[in-house]
Amino acid sequence: MEIKFTQGCVFVLKETLSWEQAKEQAWDKKTRVFSSGLGKLFTRPKTADVKISDQEKRWEPFWHVRCTSSYVYDRTRHYQIPITQPQVRTVIIDDREYIPGGDPRNFTLVGLEKCREGETAERIVNAVTGEPEDWAHYLEFEAEPLPGLPKWAPDEGIVVPAKVRASTIVREALATLIKPLDADTIHEDLLTIEGVDLYFRPVYAFEFHWKPKERTAVAEFDGLTGNLITDGASIRETVDKMLTPEVLFDVGIDAIDLLVPGGGIAIKLAKAASGARK
């Protein structure tokens, strides 16, 4: 088996909703944060009773992994050719004579099948929780490559560190592509890791305080789509140290060997400049 892969890249998705626009929307929709759900229909707060007590802009990470398989092989097959007419005694094909037999009557041809097949496994995973997400639409937004992840310090907002490593997702994707082959001769047995990219998406979070009830709630605005999430995560006061690219993009011989142990795999590293695919 041969495995090829390219070097991982880091991208920042450029927001379409500005910080000021997010603040305006948060102020306009502040009462909705406490009014979601059937049980809260009768406890809608007054606008004057709700204040924004805290706010932040976050850059949250997710992985986009794409792997493909390619198998080219030959296999021998025996084809049973039925003979339905009783008067047929022999059949000559390419100067070779075949005598039907059995019940029902038939004769056998031996053929060599030339086979080619392949599949694609694509994963988009929350890089903090490790859960798959339906975020393929984010890939359609403009993205800017980052040449050095540890040195990235945005002008505004905090960077949420990725906790899930690339090798974990790659192994899961490759596991769905590896298959036993019913083959006499294998010409190509190839797995290709076409992309291992880490994206950061902008999220605006606002904490609201409903003073008469002494309740707080957090709402988030998607910086790309502008969608409101009323059950947002808590405002983050601190951020753990970000992992280095060497740790995050640990898709190497040792990581792949955990998937297919034995050391008999030819791994070819195809260098790719950061952002070359964008």
C-alpha positions in Angstrom: 0.0 0.0 0.0 1.1 3.5 -0.8 0.0 6.6 1.0 0.6 10.1 -0.3 -0.2 13.3 1.6 0.3 17.0 1.4 1.5 19.4 4.1 -1.3 20.9 6.2 -2.4 24.5 6.0 -4.0 27.0 8.3 -6.7 29.5 7.1 -8.6 32.4 8.6 -12.1 32.9 7.2 -12.7 36.6 6.6 -15.9 37.8 8.4 -18.8 39.3 6.5 -20.4 40.6 9.7 -18.4 43.4 11.3 -17.9 43.8 15.1 -20.1 46.9 15.1 -22.8 45.2 13.0 -22.8 42.3 15.5 -23.2 44.7 18.4 -26.2 46.4 16.8 -27.9 43.0 16.1 -27.1 41.9 19.7 -28.8 45.0 21.1 -31.8 44.6 18.8 -32.3 41.0 19.7 -31.3 41.0 23.3 -34.8 40.0 24.7 -34.9 36.9 22.4 -32.1 35.4 24.4 -34.4 34.9 27.4 -37.5 34.1 25.3 -36.6 30.8 23.5 -38.6 27.7 24.3 -42.3 27.1 25.0 -41.9 27.5 28.8 -40.5 31.0 28.4 -43.2 32.5 26.2 -44.9 34.1 29.2 -41.7 35.5 30.8 -40.4 37.7 28.0 -38.3 40.5 29.6 -38.8 44.2 28.9 -36.1 45.7 26.7 -35.1 48.2 29.4 -34.4 45.3 31.8 -31.8 43.6 29.7 -28.2 44.9 29.4 -25.1 43.6 27.7 -22.8 42.7 30.6 -19.9 41.2 28.6 -18.8 40.6 25.0 -16.0 39.1 22.9 -15.0 38.1 19.5 -13.6 34.6 19.1 -11.8 32.7 16.3 -13.0 29.1 16.6 -11.2 26.3 14.8 -12.4 23.4 12.7 -10.7 20.7 10.6 -11.3 20.0 6.9 -9.8 16.6 5.9 -10.2 15.0 2.4 -8.9 11.6 1.5 -9.3 9.4 -1.6 -8.5 5.8 -2.5 -7.5 4.4 -5.8 -7.3 0.7 -6.6 -6.2 -0.8 -9.9 -6.0 -4.6 -10.2 -6.6 -7.7 -12.3 -8.6 -10.8 -11.3 -9.5 -14.0 -13.0 -13.2 -14.9 -13.3 -15.1 -18.0 -14.6 -18.2 -17.2 -16.7 -20.9 -19.8 -17.0 -22.4 -19.6 -20.5 -25.9 -21.3 -20.7 -26.8 -23.4 -23.7 -30.6 -23.5 -24.1 -31.0 -25.3 -27.4 -30.6 -29.1 -27.2 -29.1 -29.5 -30.7 -25.9 -27.5 -29.8 -23.2 -30.1 -29.2 -20.0 -27.9 -29.2 -19.2 -24.2 -29.2 -16.0 -22.9 -30.8 -14.7 -19.5 -29.6 -11.3 -18.2 -30.8 -10.4 -21.6 -32.3 -11.1 -23.3 -29.0 -13.8 -25.9 -28.6 -16.2 -26.0 -25.6 -18.5 -28.9 -24.9 -21.7 -28.0 -22.9 -22.5 -30.2 -20.0 -24.5 -30.3 -16.7 -28.1 -29.6 -16.0 -28.9 -27.1 -17.2 -26.3 -27.3 -19.9 -23.5 -24.8 -20.0 -19.8 -24.3 -20.6 -17.2 -22.2 -18.8 -15.1 -19.3 -20.1 -12.1 -18.0 -18.2 -11.6 -14.2 -18.4 -9.3 -11.6 -16.9 -11.1 -8.6 -15.4 -9.3 -5.3 -15.5 -10.6 -3.4 -12.5 -10.4 0.2 -11.2 -12.2 1.7 -8.3 -11.9 4.5 -5.7 -13.8 6.5 -3.1 -13.6 9.8 -1.3 -13.8 10.4 2.5 -14.3 14.0 3.6 -14.5 15.2 7.2 -15.3 18.6 8.7 -14.8 18.4 12.4 -15.0 20.8 15.3 -11.3 21.1 16.4 -12.3 21.7 20.0 -14.9 19.0 20.6 -13.9 16.5 17.9 -17.6 16.3 16.8 -18.4 16.3 13.1 -20.2 19.5 11.9 -22.3 20.4 8.9 -20.0 23.3 8.1 -19.2 22.6 4.4 -20.8 26.0 3.5 -18.0 27.8 5.4 -15.5 26.6 2.8 -17.2 28.8 0.2 -16.2 32.0 2.1 -13.0 33.9 1.5 -10.1 32.5 3.4 -6.6 33.9 4.1 -3.7 31.5 4.7 -1.6 31.9 7.9 2.1 31.3 7.5 2.8 30.8 11.2 0.1 29.6 13.6 1.8 30.4 16.9 2.6 34.0 15.8 -0.9 34.8 14.8 -2.3 37.6 16.9 -5.5 39.2 15.5 -6.2 42.9 16.0 -9.4 42.0 17.9 -10.7 38.9 19.4 -9.2 35.8 21.0 -8.0 32.6 19.3 -9.5 29.4 20.6 -6.9 26.7 20.4 -7.5 23.4 18.5 -7.5 20.5 20.8 -8.1 17.7 18.3 -5.1 16.6 16.3 -5.1 16.1 12.5 -3.9 12.5 12.8 -7.1 11.5 14.7 -9.4 12.7 11.9 -7.1 11.4 9.1 -7.1 7.9 10.6 -10.9 7.8 10.9 -11.2 8.9 7.3 -8.6 6.4 5.9 -10.3 3.6 7.9 -13.4 4.0 5.7 -11.3 3.7 2.5 -9.1 0.7 3.3 -10.7 -2.5 1.8 -9.5 -6.0 1.0 -9.1 -6.7 -2.7 -10.2 -9.8 -4.5 -7.3 -9.6 -7.0 -4.7 -11.7 -8.7 -2.4 -8.8 -9.5 -2.5 -5.3 -7.9 -1.2 -2.5 -10.0 -2.2 0.4 -7.7 -3.1 0.4 -4.1 -3.1 4.1 -3.2 -4.5 6.2 -0.4 -4.1 10.0 -0.9 -4.6 12.6 1.8 -5.5 15.5 -0.4 -6.1 18.1 2.3 -5.6 18.5 6.0 -6.6 22.1 6.7 -7.3 24.0 9.9 -9.8 26.9 9.6 -10.6 29.6 12.1 -14.1 31.1 11.8 -15.2 34.3 13.5 -17.9 34.2 16.2 -19.2 37.2 18.2 -20.4 36.4 21.7 -22.5 38.6 24.0 -23.5 38.0 27.6 -26.8 39.5 28.6 -28.0 40.3 32.2 -31.7 40.4 33.0 -31.5 42.4 36.2 -35.0 41.9 37.7 -34.6 38.2 37.5 -30.8 38.1 38.1 -30.4 35.8 35.1 -27.6 35.8 32.5 -27.5 34.2 29.0 -25.1 34.2 26.1 -25.9 34.7 22.5 -23.5 34.2 19.6 -23.5 35.6 16.1 -21.9 33.8 13.3 -19.4 36.2 11.7 -19.8 34.6 8.3 -23.6 34.0 8.0 -24.9 36.4 10.6 -27.0 33.6 12.2 -28.0 34.0 15.9 -27.4 31.2 18.4 -29.3 31.8 21.6 -27.7 29.0 23.6 -24.1 30.1 23.1 -21.1 29.1 25.2 -19.9 31.1 28.2 -17.7 34.1 27.6 -14.1 32.9 27.8 -11.9 34.7 30.3 -8.7 32.9 29.4 -7.4 30.7 26.5 -5.2 27.7 26.9 -1.8 27.7 25.1 -2.2 27.0 21.4 -0.6 23.8 20.1 2.2 24.1 17.6 1.7 23.2 14.0 4.1 20.2 14.5 1.8 18.8 17.1 -1.5 19.6 15.3 -0.4 18.4 11.9 1.1 15.2 13.2 0.2 13.2 10.1 3.4 11.2 9.6 4.7 7.7 9.4 4.1 7.0 13.1 0.5 8.2 13.0 -0.3 6.3 9.8 1.3 3.1 11.2 -1.3 3.1 14.0 -3.9 2.6 11.3 -2.1 0.0 9.2 0.7 -1.5 11.4 3.5 -3.5 10.0 5.9 -1.0 8.5 5.3 -2.2 4.9 3.7 1.1 3.7 5.4 3.4 1.3 4.6 6.9 2.5 5.5 9.8 0.1 5.4 13.3 1.4 4.4 15.9 -1.2 5.4 19.3 0.0 2.7 22.0 -0.5 3.1 25.7 0.2 0.8 27.2 2.7 -2.4 28.3 1.0 -1.4 26.9 -2.4 -4.9 25.5 -2.9 -6.6 28.8 -2.4 
